[in-house]
Amino acid sequence: MDRENRERACRRVLACPACGKETAYEGNPYRPFCSRGCKGLDLIHWASESYRIEGSTQEDRADNEPD
């Protein structure tokens, strides 16, 4: 295998978490996303609370504290 083929084999390619398009990891300023649009769309989902992280609320924690 020549050098060019080895370098190509070593490049990391992954699927964009927003659209699924394959994108190179190295040198991509929007990684792990494929583009500025997909990165912005992800931010919009977080800001609109479409995405959430499961966890206890402050009320749940207060109920479990000993008096």
Secondary structure, DSSP 8 states (H G I E B T S, - for coil): --HHHHHHHHS-EEE-TTT--EEESTT-TTTTSSSHHHHHHHHHHHHTTSS------HHHHHHHS--
